[in-house]
Amino acid sequence: MSDESLTTSFQRYLLRLLILGLPVVNVIAAVLWGFAGRDEETRNFGRAALTVIVVFGVLTLISGLVAFTFLSARLFEFLPQG
């Protein structure tokens, strides 16, 4: 493998990771890469990124609901009884 292909590969991965850091754009990019990628490597990267986005989204939703339930139950303890 030449140094040129390593540099190009590094730049492509760096650009992909930067794009995945942008809200909303990351989901669109992951879907496009995962299902309309030009080569197998791009499709696999997109599917992996989409999987991570969905898993962390579900975990965030679950932890938010648990925190809301816990905090809303405790909130009424501090309100004055009238």
C-alpha positions in Angstrom: 0.0 0.0 0.0 1.4 3.4 -0.9 1.6 6.4 1.4 -0.9 8.2 -0.9 -3.7 5.7 -0.3 -3.1 5.8 3.4 -3.3 9.6 3.4 -6.5 9.5 1.3 -8.0 6.8 3.6 -7.1 8.8 6.7 -8.6 12.0 5.2 -11.8 10.2 4.3 -12.2 8.8 7.8 -11.4 12.1 9.4 -14.0 13.8 7.2 -16.6 11.1 7.9 -16.0 11.5 11.7 -16.3 15.2 11.5 -19.6 14.9 9.6 -20.9 12.4 12.1 -20.3 15.1 14.8 -22.9 17.4 13.3 -26.5 17.1 14.7 -29.1 15.9 12.2 -26.6 15.8 9.4 -25.1 12.7 11.1 -28.3 10.7 10.7 -28.8 11.7 7.1 -25.1 11.0 6.3 -25.2 7.6 8.0 -28.3 6.6 6.1 -26.9 7.7 2.8 -23.5 6.0 3.5 -25.2 2.8 4.8 -27.6 2.2 2.0 -26.3 4.2 -1.0 -22.5 4.1 -0.4 -20.3 3.7 -3.4 -18.3 0.8 -2.0 -18.6 -1.9 0.6 -16.3 -0.1 3.1 -18.5 3.0 3.0 -21.7 1.0 3.4 -20.3 -0.9 6.4 -19.1 2.3 8.0 -22.5 4.0 7.5 -24.4 1.0 8.9 -22.1 0.9 11.9 -22.5 4.6 12.5 -26.3 4.3 12.1 -26.3 1.5 14.6 -24.3 3.5 17.2 -26.7 6.5 16.7 -29.8 4.4 17.2 -28.4 2.6 20.3 -27.2 5.8 22.0 -30.6 7.5 21.1 -32.5 4.7 22.7 -30.2 4.7 25.8 -30.6 8.5 26.0 -34.4 8.2 25.8 -34.6 5.5 28.5 -32.3 7.4 30.9 -34.2 10.6 30.3 -37.5 8.9 31.1 -36.0 7.4 34.2 -34.6 10.7 35.4 -37.9 12.5 34.6 -39.9 9.9 36.6 -37.5 10.1 39.5 -37.3 13.9 39.6 -41.0 14.5 39.1 -41.8 12.1 42.0 -39.3 14.0 44.2 -40.6 17.4 43.1 -43.9 17.1 45.0 -42.0 16.4 48.2 -40.6 20.0 48.2 -43.8 21.8 47.2 -45.7 23.4 50.1 -48.8 21.6 51.1 -51.8 23.8 50.9 
